[in-house]
Amino acid sequence: MSGIGTGYDLSVSTFSPDGRVFQTAYAQKAVDNGGTVVGIRCKDGVVLGVEKPVASKMLVGGSNRSTYPINQQTGMGIAGVSADGRQIVNRAMQEATQYKGFYGEVIPGYVLSERIASYVHLFNLYWYVRPFGAALLMASYDSEGPQLYLIEPGGTAHRYFGTAIGKGRQSAKTDIEKLKLTELSCRQGVVEVAKILHTVHDEEKPFELELAWICDESNKEFKRVPADLAAEAEQQAKAALDEDMDS
Amino acid sequence: MFAKAPSHSTALGPGCAGPPLANPQQLSSAQASAHERGSHQPSCGAAPFAVDASMLRSTGSQPHKHTQSPYVTGSSVLAITYAGGVMLASDTLASYGSTKRYKSVQRLVKVNDSTVLGAGGEISDLQFILNMLDDLKTEDYCADDGQSLSSQELYSYLSRVMYNRRNKMDPLWNSLIIAGLEGGKPFLGSVNMIGVAFSDDHLATGFGNHLARPLFRKRHRPDMSEEEATALIREALEVCYYRDKQSINKFQIAKVTASEGVSISEPFALPTKWEYKAFVDPTRNAVGVW
């Protein structure tokens, strides 16, 4: 990256001469180096999948959660620095509660995504703070149907049919583009997400798969995919991967 | 006479430090006698003035008073245990004073898969409580640990909330009955607006305390069948309806059982009979009453 060592990367409150804010770009890099997170919007809901690298063999299975419910109808998957992500998740919970208390209705997906983006953006404005090293995939299901949003450290929020962030995002996105998302059910989507994450993860390092969804089958509530279903999806993903290897 | 503190300003009065009067005047004898501690007479001898003491209080330090009398209220809620479950009943009336203002208000509310809340008293306070429980539920959901509040826990929580609000001199104007299953066993708890909380095999709020509970004491058994329980509840509802002016013949019955969870019936009416002699000629045995 040009400009390193020129002093333009020290603060978030100074642009470089070619119009960039390096600290924001570095925060994005923290996300891009982390485990892959995939989100797809199927015909009946949204599926989130997080690839969690297992830091130690002594780690208790299922620790270090990276998908969180915000309320019954919204949930988030964290990519990047999970501690930073949790901060954003907490803020999202507060925003959701505040909206419910004030308007008496559940916060719509686009409102929450914009509020969270505004919050994240604040940390790109002052020299005494640093941007979050985390991006969030947000799944929601409201009167408008199932929605998927991506909120990035720079304070942007976009709505997607399917997207991926983290280390394996490039090939994951290519794989997602091949899916027929308007015809795919969430039950099938879970298998596809598991497949993608297993494919993308090419190193020998151990990892854990965290799958969460919000769909008609989960009663339109954001939940972790039931353990038996997740295990089955992972098994199918591994089988498909082995088949690819053999051919 | 009390000795004046030297820092007092003769110009500004007791308790204030400041410059002395430019033209000190001698106190008249009337002023001097009035000049006692607490009499609000300025020590400079100027004309006395009065300040409404209530205006000196900042609103922040005083309790708000706008919920210290109820406006729209519900009447009795009845509740009994029976073999394998609990049963609650109430009418669907919300009165505005003594006007039967809203006739289709549900006062039995499902709180979670094993708990029902029944409420008498101020309906807006009930709505506040329900919003609060809703937030609590969402918070619990976000913890995502598979745990949810049991009936007993909800009862304890609500009893703390009610008692806390009463101590703030700003009570939630309700009588609540929390009913559900606690470890598979029937549970009933009641809390009222001053925070009195207790648990029993049969409970009632409001007029039901006087009209239904004597019936329950006589007829209730914890091992009643569902049919027997329904019959008892219906009879108690009928008695309440005859004697309680603030009630209508439109009731709901809620049940919590291990097999079916929470179910709340559609509103229904009870058959009534007004030909009882005491109803037709209420003063027959009351000499001297017109």
Contacts between the chains, C-beta under 8 A, distances in Angstrom:
chain1	res1	chain2	res2	distance
A	65	B	144	7.8
A	68	B	142	7.1
A	68	B	144	7.3
A	69	B	141	6.0
A	69	B	142	5.1
A	69	B	144	5.6
A	70	B	142	6.9
A	71	B	138	5.0
A	71	B	141	7.0
A	71	B	142	7.0
A	72	B	138	6.5
A	72	B	141	5.7
A	93	B	139	8.0
A	93	B	142	5.9
A	96	B	138	7.7
A	97	B	135	6.1
A	97	B	138	7.0
A	97	B	139	7.9
A	100	B	134	7.8
A	100	B	135	7.2
A	100	B	138	7.7
A	101	B	131	7.3
A	101	B	135	7.4
A	221	B	141	7.9
A	224	B	144	7.5
